[in-house]
Structure formats: structure tokens, C-alpha cells
Amino acid sequence: MFRYEEIKNPEYYQENVLLPHSDHIAYRNATEEKLGKSSLRKSLNGLWKFHYARRIEDSIPHFESPEYSCKDWEDIVVPAHIQLEGYDAPQYANVQYPWEGHESIRPGEIPRHFNPVASYVKYFILPKEWGDQPVRISFQGVESAFALYCNGAYIGYHSDSFTPAEFFLEGFLKEGDDSWGSHTHEEFLVKVKDRIHFSFSFMGIC
């Protein structure tokens, strides 16, 4: 079970994430390899259901539950920076932390006044030809951190924005409609560089 308060701990940066490995694409046969299209891989890029909150207290509790329907939520394209999709605003970061002048944050604390949380949900059906073979999901880039659920069950957590995060899904999938739920947290930067700060799912999911 994911506990939001855990992210105060600097030693807690991921949970249930698979070890890094080669990113070579597997193909079922030589024809697929020649065409560059693998039937062993399914992209989840596209429209996801989306809810934006300025802080964790304003997010929808238990939205990941199978009994909760998110189908009336707004749609958002994934991958995308939400700041370019009409939510929040880009932050220019140079030497000043985003919360300075708004909150006094000390090490081990989390901004409470403004620390956006985005909830993403994707409904999907796995290809029948996959049968009972092992299934993994890979997030190619999510800033700054996210907790992942599948059919109401907590899968894992990752907070290294610019490296892929992959999770094993055996025992969590079911026949028919499956659903992903992802709580994406902006958190804050440990190092602030001279740049425009964007966040959330900015690279592909498969």
C-alpha cells in the first residue's frame, strides 16, 4: 500500500521497480521484426482520464478502486506536459525553489499549500494472443514521482523522473477490461537548475 507521507524520507525513492535491463524490442517472428511492429508490445499512449489537484488533500481518494468510475473525468493526451495542456503553469527555476515566498519548508517536509497531484486512469483490454505470458508495464519518463495501481491493487512507486520505471504485473490483471491508476506527484527539486520546470507524464508508456 502506498503511503504519501513516505515521500518525506529521502531514502524512499522507489518500490517494486524492476532492475534496469536492455531495451531491445522482442518480436514474435522475423516478419514482425522486418516490419518493426511487435505483437508482444502494446502502447498505452493516447487519451487517459485525468484529474488535477493543487495538493494531495484535494485529490480524489480511492479513485483507483474498481468500484469507482473515472469515465466522466476530463481527457488528457499521454505523453504530455500538463502545463501545455491547460493545467498548472511552467515554472522557471534558477536559484529560487518553487515554494519560496509561499511556505517555509525544511528538510523532511513536503509543501502543503501548493504541491500538485495528477490522477491518471487508463481502461484497456490486453491482446488475447498474449495468453498467460508474463506482462510488464514501462513508464519511460514521469516527473517528478508516481504511484501505480492496477485494478485497484497497489503496484509500486518511482521518483527518478528521467529514467524508465518498469513493473511486473503477474497476479494483477484480469480478463476483460483492465484499468491503470496513477497518482503523479510534482514534489520538489533537490537541485534547481536554470531551466523551465515541467512535470508529469512526458514520455511514452507501454
C-alpha positions as CSV (number, residue, x, y, z in Angstrom):
1,M,0.0,0.0,0.0
2,F,1.3,3.4,-1.0
3,R,1.6,5.9,1.9
4,Y,2.0,9.5,0.7
5,E,3.9,10.5,3.9
6,E,6.7,8.1,2.9
7,I,8.0,10.5,0.3
8,K,9.3,12.7,3.1
9,N,12.0,10.1,3.6
10,P,14.9,10.7,1.1
11,E,15.8,7.0,1.2
12,Y,12.4,6.2,-0.2
13,Y,12.6,6.8,-3.9
14,Q,11.1,3.6,-5.5
15,E,9.2,0.5,-4.6
16,N,8.7,-2.8,-6.6
17,V,10.5,-1.3,-9.7
18,L,12.3,-3.9,-11.8
19,L,16.1,-3.7,-12.3
20,P,17.3,-1.9,-15.4
21,H,17.9,-4.0,-18.4
22,S,18.5,-3.9,-22.2
23,D,15.7,-2.1,-24.0
24,H,15.8,-4.2,-27.1
25,I,12.4,-5.0,-28.6
26,A,11.3,-8.6,-28.8
27,Y,9.4,-9.8,-31.9
28,R,7.2,-12.9,-32.3
29,N,8.8,-13.8,-35.7
30,A,11.0,-12.5,-38.5
31,T,8.1,-10.8,-40.3
32,E,7.3,-8.6,-37.3
33,E,11.0,-7.7,-37.0
34,K,11.1,-6.7,-40.7
35,L,8.0,-4.5,-40.3
36,G,9.2,-3.1,-37.0
37,K,5.9,-3.9,-35.3
38,S,5.8,-6.3,-32.4
39,S,2.7,-8.1,-31.3
40,L,4.4,-8.6,-27.9
41,R,4.2,-4.9,-27.2
42,K,1.2,-2.7,-26.6
43,S,1.4,1.1,-26.4
44,L,-0.7,2.9,-23.8
45,N,0.0,6.3,-25.3
46,G,-3.1,8.3,-26.2
47,L,-6.1,9.6,-24.2
48,W,-6.2,8.9,-20.5
49,K,-8.8,10.0,-17.9
50,F,-7.4,12.8,-15.8
51,H,-8.0,14.8,-12.6
52,Y,-5.8,17.6,-11.4
53,A,-5.5,18.8,-7.8
54,R,-3.4,21.6,-6.3
55,R,-2.4,19.4,-3.3
56,I,-2.9,15.8,-2.2
57,E,-5.8,16.8,0.1
58,D,-7.8,17.9,-2.9
59,S,-7.2,14.7,-4.9
60,I,-10.0,12.1,-5.2
61,P,-9.5,9.4,-2.5
62,H,-9.7,5.8,-3.6
63,F,-10.1,6.7,-7.3
64,E,-8.1,3.6,-8.1
65,S,-10.8,1.3,-6.7
66,P,-12.5,-0.8,-9.4
67,E,-15.9,0.3,-8.0
68,Y,-15.1,4.0,-8.7
69,S,-15.8,5.1,-12.3
70,C,-13.5,7.8,-13.7
71,K,-15.2,7.8,-17.1
72,D,-16.7,11.3,-16.5
73,W,-13.2,12.8,-15.9
74,E,-11.5,15.1,-18.4
75,D,-9.3,13.5,-21.1
76,I,-5.6,14.3,-21.5
77,V,-3.1,13.1,-24.0
78,V,-0.2,10.9,-22.7
79,P,2.6,11.6,-23.1
80,A,2.4,15.3,-22.5
81,H,3.4,18.1,-20.1
82,I,0.2,19.1,-18.3
83,Q,1.4,22.7,-18.2
84,L,1.0,22.7,-22.0
85,E,-2.4,21.0,-21.8
86,G,-4.2,23.8,-19.8
87,Y,-3.3,22.7,-16.2
88,D,-0.9,24.5,-13.8
89,A,1.8,26.7,-15.3
90,P,5.5,26.2,-16.3
91,Q,7.9,27.3,-13.5
92,Y,11.2,29.0,-14.3
93,A,13.8,27.6,-11.8
94,N,17.1,29.3,-11.4
95,V,18.3,29.8,-7.8
96,Q,14.9,30.0,-6.1
97,Y,12.9,27.0,-5.0
98,P,9.3,26.9,-6.3
99,W,7.8,27.2,-2.8
100,E,9.9,30.1,-1.6
101,G,7.8,33.1,-0.5
102,H,4.8,30.8,-0.1
103,E,5.8,28.2,2.6
104,S,8.8,27.6,4.9
105,I,9.9,24.1,4.0
106,R,12.6,22.3,6.0
107,P,14.3,19.0,5.1
108,G,11.9,16.1,5.7
109,E,8.8,18.3,5.0
110,I,6.5,18.4,1.9
111,P,4.9,21.6,0.5
112,R,1.3,21.6,1.5
113,H,-0.1,24.9,0.2
114,F,0.7,24.1,-3.5
115,N,2.1,20.7,-4.4
116,P,0.1,19.4,-7.5
117,V,-1.1,15.9,-7.8
118,A,-2.4,14.5,-11.1
119,S,-4.5,11.3,-11.2
120,Y,-4.4,9.4,-14.4
121,V,-6.6,6.4,-15.4
122,K,-6.5,4.2,-18.5
123,Y,-9.0,1.5,-19.3
124,F,-7.8,-1.2,-21.7
125,I,-8.0,-4.8,-22.9
126,L,-4.9,-6.9,-23.3
127,P,-4.5,-8.8,-26.6
128,K,-5.9,-12.3,-26.4
129,E,-2.9,-13.8,-28.0
130,W,-0.8,-12.8,-25.0
131,G,-2.5,-15.6,-23.1
132,D,-0.8,-16.3,-19.7
133,Q,2.6,-14.9,-20.6
134,P,4.2,-12.5,-18.1
135,V,3.2,-8.9,-18.6
136,R,5.2,-5.8,-17.6
137,I,4.4,-2.1,-17.9
138,S,7.1,0.5,-18.6
139,F,6.9,4.2,-17.9
140,Q,9.6,6.0,-20.0
141,G,9.5,9.2,-18.0
142,V,7.3,10.7,-15.3
143,E,8.2,13.9,-13.4
144,S,8.5,14.1,-10.5
145,A,7.1,10.9,-9.0
146,F,4.2,8.5,-9.3
147,A,2.4,5.6,-7.5
148,L,0.9,3.0,-9.8
149,Y,-2.3,0.9,-9.3
150,C,-3.8,-1.9,-11.5
151,N,-7.4,-2.9,-11.0
152,G,-7.4,-1.4,-7.6
153,A,-4.2,-3.0,-6.3
154,Y,-1.1,-1.0,-5.5
155,I,1.8,-2.0,-7.8
156,G,4.7,0.3,-7.0
157,Y,6.3,3.8,-6.8
158,H,9.0,5.6,-8.7
159,S,10.6,9.0,-8.4
160,D,13.5,9.1,-10.8
161,S,12.0,11.4,-13.4
162,F,14.4,10.9,-16.3
163,T,14.9,7.1,-16.2
164,P,12.3,4.4,-17.2
165,A,10.3,2.6,-14.5
166,E,9.1,-0.9,-15.2
167,F,6.8,-3.1,-13.1
168,F,5.8,-6.7,-13.2
169,L,2.0,-7.3,-13.3
170,E,1.6,-11.0,-12.7
171,G,-1.5,-11.6,-10.5
172,F,-3.0,-8.1,-11.0
173,L,-4.5,-8.5,-14.5
174,K,-7.9,-10.0,-15.3
175,E,-10.0,-11.0,-18.3
176,G,-11.9,-8.2,-20.0
177,D,-11.4,-4.5,-19.1
178,D,-8.3,-3.7,-17.0
179,S,-7.6,-0.3,-15.6
180,W,-4.4,1.6,-14.6
181,G,-4.5,4.2,-12.0
182,S,-1.5,6.5,-11.5
183,H,-1.1,9.2,-8.8
184,T,1.6,11.6,-10.1
185,H,3.2,13.9,-7.7
186,E,5.1,17.1,-8.6
187,E,7.1,17.0,-5.3
188,F,10.0,19.4,-5.4
189,L,13.5,19.5,-6.9
190,V,16.6,18.6,-4.8
191,K,18.7,20.6,-7.2
192,V,17.3,23.6,-9.0
193,K,18.9,24.3,-12.4
194,D,18.5,27.2,-14.8
195,R,15.5,25.9,-16.8
196,I,11.8,25.8,-17.3
197,H,10.2,23.2,-15.0
198,F,7.6,21.0,-16.4
199,S,6.1,17.9,-14.9
200,F,4.0,14.7,-15.1
201,S,4.0,12.0,-17.8
202,F,6.2,13.4,-20.6
203,M,7.4,10.2,-22.2
204,G,5.7,7.1,-23.5
205,I,4.0,4.2,-21.7
206,C,4.0,0.6,-22.9
